[in-house]
């Protein structure tokens, strides 16, 4: 699993573009750090779902593909 810093390095530009396109970054109470943390938590929960004791081995290729997508950017 990627650390927060690794994940942010890979994903920050795409997130910033998305937030600018939908206007979220212009809201008065907008906090980009909270948004990055929320999205990283979502990534971490998704990752953990595939590594728990009930891991379906048929889903391992999906996990590897998902992580490769983050590392290839």
C-alpha positions in Angstrom: 0.0 0.0 0.0 1.2 3.5 -0.8 2.0 5.8 2.1 0.1 9.1 2.3 3.0 11.0 0.9 3.5 8.6 -2.0 -0.2 8.5 -2.8 -0.4 12.3 -2.7 2.5 12.7 -5.0 0.7 10.5 -7.5 -2.8 11.8 -7.1 -2.6 15.5 -6.0 -2.6 17.0 -9.5 -5.7 15.0 -10.6 -7.5 15.8 -7.4 -6.7 19.5 -7.7 -8.0 19.6 -11.3 -11.2 17.8 -10.3 -11.8 20.2 -7.4 -11.2 23.2 -9.6 -13.5 21.9 -12.3 -16.4 21.4 -9.9 -15.7 24.6 -8.0 -15.1 23.0 -4.6 -11.8 24.8 -4.3 -13.6 28.2 -4.3 -15.8 27.5 -1.4 -15.0 29.6 1.7 -14.7 26.6 4.1 -12.8 24.4 1.6 -9.7 22.7 3.1 -7.6 20.8 0.5 -5.7 18.9 3.2 -8.9 17.5 4.6 -10.0 16.5 1.1 -6.7 14.7 0.4 -6.9 12.9 3.8 -10.5 11.9 3.1 -9.6 10.4 -0.3 -6.5 8.7 1.0 -8.6 7.1 3.8 -11.0 5.8 1.0 -8.0 4.4 -0.8 -6.7 2.8 2.4 -10.1 1.3 3.3 -10.4 -0.1 -0.3 -6.9 -1.6 0.0 -7.6 -3.1 3.4 -10.8 -4.7 2.2 -8.7 -6.9 -0.1 -6.1 -7.8 2.5 -8.3 -8.9 5.3 -8.7 -12.6 6.4 -11.6 -13.1 3.9 -9.5 -12.2 0.9 -10.8 -13.8 -2.3 -7.7 -14.7 -4.2 -9.4 -14.1 -7.5 -9.4 -10.4 -6.6 -5.6 -10.1 -6.2 -5.1 -9.0 -9.8 -7.5 -6.2 -9.3 -5.5 -5.0 -6.3 -2.3 -5.1 -8.2 -3.8 -3.3 -11.1 -5.2 -0.6 -8.8 -1.8 0.0 -7.2 0.0 -0.1 -10.5 -2.4 2.7 -11.7 -1.2 4.9 -8.8 2.5 4.1 -9.3 2.5 4.6 -13.1 1.4 8.2 -13.1 
